[in-house]
Amino acid sequence: MKTTPIHKLMTRNLVKLNLEDQLTKAESLFKSHKIRHLPVVSGDKIVGMLSYNDLLRISFADSANDDGDTVETTVYDMFTLEQVMSKQVAFVNASDSIEDAAELFINKNFHALPVLENDKLVGIVTTTDMIRYYNTKCK
């Protein structure tokens, strides 16, 4: 059975953070791009993942201000990105099958995976991407 490689459905236009970035930048990127996961890089190397839920764990900013224009930064000044992000990053290679990614989503309870090609970050695949892919296949 021929399977579809993950690079066919991954997001290529990456929104990412550099390890030195502030949490206020992460909050702003989450809201302006309407996304829930950000890869964190140091140079070309992926060093972590930050989810919107990671920020919510340390802040009440979202419940206090839903307009997305202003960001409550007081609590963010107490933490660095490195302290809040997940450092144990699972990933898939661009040539891996969508079934490989689905297996990680199911077994590890992830919702987003960085996609690497020759150890370089080239994309991200989310559970939403997978649902969208299977939804179009079933039509």
N, C-alpha and C positions, 0 to 999 in steps of 0.2 A: 504494500500500500504506500503510495506516494504521499508525503506530508508537506505541508506548507512551511517554509522557513520563517522564522520570527521577523526577519527584516522586511517581510511583505506587509506587516501590519503595525510595526513599531512607529512611534513618533520620532521623526528625524530632527525637527526644529526644536532643539533642546533649550529649555529654560533651566539653568543650573546655578549653583552657588559655588563660590570659591571658599576654601576653608577659612580664610581671613574675614569673610563677610559677616556683617552684624545680623542679628535676628530680626531687626526692624526691616532689613532688606528682604529677608525671607517672607515676612508677613505681607509686605507690599507685593512681592512676586506672586504669592499664592492668590491674593485678591485680584490683582490686575489681570492675571492670565487665567483665572478661574480653574486652578489646578490644585491637586492635593498632595503631590510628591515632588521633591526636588533632589536630584543627585548633587552631591557635594564633591568637588574635585580639588586636587592640589596639582597644579600643572595639568597634565593630560591624564593623571591617574585618579580613578574614583576612590574616595576615602570614606564615603558615608552616604546615607540617605536621610533626608528630613521630610517628615510628613506633617501635614497641617495639624493632625492630632498631637504630634510631639509638641507643637507650640501651645495648643489648647491645654495641655497638661500643666504648663507652667504659667498660664495667663488666663485672665477673664476678658481680654481685650475684645474678642469676637462678640461676646454676649453684650458688652457695653456699647459697641459701636458697629452697626451692621452696614453703614453707608459705604465703607471701603475707602473713604477719602482720607481719613485720619487714623493714625495708629497710636495706641497706648503703648509707650515704650518703657515705662518705669521698670517693669519686671524684666524686660529684655536686657537691661543694663546689668542685671545680676548674673547672667549666664553668657557663655560663649557658644557659638554654633557647635563646636566640638563637644561640649558638654551635653547638648540636647540631641544631636543627631544619632542615628543608629550606625554603629561602626562595623558591625558584622553584616557585610553586604553580600547577599546572594545575587548572582547575575546569570544572564544567558548570553550565549554568543549569537551573532547575527545569523549564522547558518543553522542554529538549533531549531528544532521543530516547535510548532505552537503547542504540541502535546508536552514537550519538555517544560515549557513555561507554565502550562496548566498544572503540571505535576508539582512544580514549586509553589504555585499559588495555593494549591490544595493542601499540600503536606506542611508547608511552612507558614501558612496563613498570611502571606504577603499580598499586597494589592498593587505593587509596582516593582518592576525589575529593570535595572540598567541593562542595556544591550551593548556588548563589547565586540570589537573586531580587531584582531591583532593587539589585544590588551588596551585598546583605545575606546573610550566611550563614544558610541555613535548613535545611540537612541535610548528610548525608554518604552517599555510595554506595560500596560496596566490591565487590570481586570476589565475595565470598561472597553479597552481595545479588543479584548478577547470576546466579550459579549457582542460588540458591534460586528466583529468578524463572523461569528457563528450565526448571528441574526441575519446577515446578508446571504450567507450560504444556505440558510433554510428557506429563503424566499423563492 
